[in-house]
Amino acid sequence: MSHFTRVRTALRDADLLVGALAAAGFGTVEVHDAPQTLYGYQGDARPERAEVIVRRAHLGTASNDLGFRRTADGTFEAIISEYDRRWYDETWLGTVSQHYAHAATLRYARDNGFEVATEERDADGTLRLTLRRFT
């Protein structure tokens, strides 16, 4: 039985997190108001709990659930098993964070009367958005 590792993030909005996970390839993500039990690869209930969950059925037969638990400061903490950290490591969390930041920027733009003038990705993966607002 592998243990779960907790990784702090700066992610705060559950809806944006779900969108970021979808952009990273996870179409089925659970969101709960109260933390729910995470399960191990054998279907065993683990003591770890989370509000945003990708169930093991959507990850692979030997995987455990992936979870994001809200902390006291309002950010989400990723809960990933030692086994699954082979695939869902800091690089993967960085990708999820990039998708989250992109969605947050687009939401801010929409809510504040901006439109996206250009959206370009550099060779190194950097995404550049140009926003404009007509007054």
C-alpha positions in Angstrom: 0.0 0.0 0.0 1.6 3.3 -1.0 1.2 6.4 1.0 -0.2 9.7 -0.2 2.0 12.8 -0.6 0.6 16.3 -0.1 1.8 19.1 -2.4 0.8 22.7 -1.7 -0.5 24.7 -4.7 -1.6 28.3 -5.2 -4.9 27.2 -6.8 -8.0 28.5 -5.0 -11.0 28.2 -7.3 -12.6 24.7 -7.7 -14.3 25.5 -11.0 -11.0 26.7 -12.5 -9.2 23.7 -11.1 -11.8 21.4 -12.7 -11.3 23.2 -16.0 -7.5 22.9 -15.7 -7.8 19.2 -15.0 -10.0 18.8 -18.1 -7.5 20.7 -20.2 -4.8 18.2 -18.8 -6.9 15.3 -20.1 -9.2 14.4 -17.2 -12.8 14.7 -18.4 -14.4 13.2 -15.3 -13.7 15.2 -12.1 -15.8 15.1 -8.9 -16.4 18.3 -6.9 -17.8 18.2 -3.4 -18.6 20.8 -0.8 -17.3 18.6 2.0 -14.1 16.4 1.7 -14.8 12.9 0.5 -12.7 9.7 1.0 -9.9 8.8 -1.4 -9.5 5.2 -2.5 -6.4 3.1 -3.1 -5.7 0.9 -6.1 -7.4 -2.1 -4.5 -10.6 0.0 -3.8 -9.6 0.3 -0.1 -10.8 3.5 1.6 -7.8 5.6 2.7 -7.8 8.2 5.5 -7.1 11.0 3.0 -10.0 13.2 2.0 -10.5 15.8 -0.7 -13.1 18.1 -2.3 -11.9 17.8 -5.9 -11.2 14.2 -7.0 -10.2 12.3 -10.1 -11.2 8.7 -9.3 -8.7 5.9 -10.0 -11.1 4.4 -12.6 -10.2 7.3 -14.8 -6.4 7.0 -14.3 -5.6 3.3 -14.8 -6.1 -0.1 -13.1 -3.1 0.2 -10.7 -3.7 3.9 -9.8 -5.1 5.4 -6.7 -7.5 8.4 -6.6 -6.0 11.9 -7.1 -7.4 14.5 -4.8 -7.2 18.2 -4.1 -8.1 19.2 -0.6 -8.9 22.8 0.5 -6.6 24.1 3.2 -7.2 26.6 5.9 -5.8 29.5 3.7 -8.2 28.6 0.9 -5.7 27.0 -1.5 -5.9 23.5 -2.7 -3.3 20.9 -1.7 -2.8 18.0 -4.2 -2.9 14.6 -2.7 -1.1 12.0 -4.8 0.0 8.5 -4.0 3.7 7.6 -4.0 3.0 5.2 -6.9 1.1 7.8 -9.0 3.8 10.5 -8.4 5.6 8.7 -11.3 3.2 10.4 -13.7 1.6 13.1 -11.6 4.7 14.9 -10.3 5.7 18.6 -10.1 5.9 18.9 -13.9 2.3 17.7 -14.2 1.2 20.0 -11.4 3.0 22.8 -13.3 1.0 22.0 -16.4 -2.3 22.0 -14.4 -1.3 25.3 -12.9 -0.6 26.8 -16.4 -4.1 25.7 -17.6 -5.6 27.2 -14.4 -3.8 30.5 -14.9 -4.9 30.6 -18.6 -8.6 30.0 -17.5 -8.3 32.6 -14.7 -7.0 35.2 -17.1 -9.7 34.5 -19.6 -12.3 34.8 -16.8 -10.9 38.1 -15.6 -10.8 39.4 -19.1 -14.4 38.5 -19.7 -15.6 39.8 -16.4 -13.8 43.2 -16.9 -14.8 43.9 -20.5 -11.7 42.7 -22.2 -11.5 40.6 -25.3 -8.6 38.4 -26.4 -6.9 40.1 -29.3 -4.2 37.5 -29.8 -3.2 34.2 -28.2 0.2 32.8 -29.2 2.4 30.0 -27.8 6.1 30.4 -28.1 8.5 27.5 -28.9 9.3 27.1 -25.2 5.7 26.7 -24.4 5.1 30.2 -23.0 1.6 31.4 -23.8 1.2 35.0 -24.6 -2.2 36.7 -24.5 -3.0 40.2 -25.7 -6.1 41.6 -24.2 -7.9 44.7 -25.3 -10.9 46.7 -24.1 -12.7 49.4 -26.0 -14.1 52.3 -23.9 
